[in-house]
Amino acid sequence: MLTDLQRLEHMIENAELLLRFAANLSEEEYASSVEKQYAMKFAFVMLGEDAAAISEELKLKYPVIPWQKIRSMRNTVAHDYLKTEEEIIWETVARDIEPLRQKLLQVKSELQT
């Protein structure tokens, strides 16, 4: 079983992958790249799996992390994939992933002290 710290590290890795997949890519290029779409969706699934496995204690201690929203995104991508709108994936990466990464790094730093 992975620790909360290991889960956080994995979440950070997946956030960084999402940012890397989107780097130097326009929304139109993303929309036409099935490979990028699948890669980003899988990273969201992994992000949500780790968020769900974080202890309730840590989730309560750090409500600044949108734990449930991360899990909900994972559920939508994994179970309602036919309804997943590529625009939502793109907008989430463009708007939310870097701030999330920063918050996760802060939590990780606090756990390591």
C-alpha positions, 0 to 999 in steps of 0.5 A, spaced: 500 500 500 502 506 498 503 512 503 500 519 502 506 522 500 507 516 495 500 518 492 502 525 492 508 524 488 504 520 483 499 526 483 505 531 481 508 526 476 501 526 472 500 533 473 507 534 470 505 529 464 499 533 463 502 540 462 508 536 458 503 533 453 499 540 452 506 544 452 507 548 445 500 545 443 494 549 440 487 547 442 486 545 435 492 541 435 489 537 441 483 536 438 486 533 432 490 528 436 487 522 438 494 520 441 494 527 446 487 526 447 488 519 450 494 520 454 491 526 457 485 522 459 489 516 462 493 522 466 487 524 469 485 517 471 491 516 474 490 523 478 483 521 480 485 514 482 491 517 487 486 522 489 481 517 492 486 513 495 489 519 499 487 518 507 481 522 509 485 525 515 490 528 509 484 530 505 481 534 511 487 537 513 488 540 506 481 542 503 485 547 498 486 541 494 479 539 490 480 532 492 472 530 490 473 534 483 479 530 481 476 524 483 469 526 479 474 528 473 477 521 473 470 517 474 467 521 468 473 520 463 473 512 466 466 511 466 463 516 461 468 516 456 463 517 450 460 523 454 467 526 455 468 533 452 475 534 449 474 542 450 473 540 458 479 536 458 483 542 454 480 547 459 482 543 465 489 542 463 490 549 461 486 553 467 487 548 473 493 543 472 499 548 474 495 551 480 493 544 482 501 542 481 503 548 486 498 546 491 500 539 491 508 541 491 506 545 498 502 539 501 508 534 499 513 539 502 509 540 509 509 532 509 516 532 508 518 537 514 
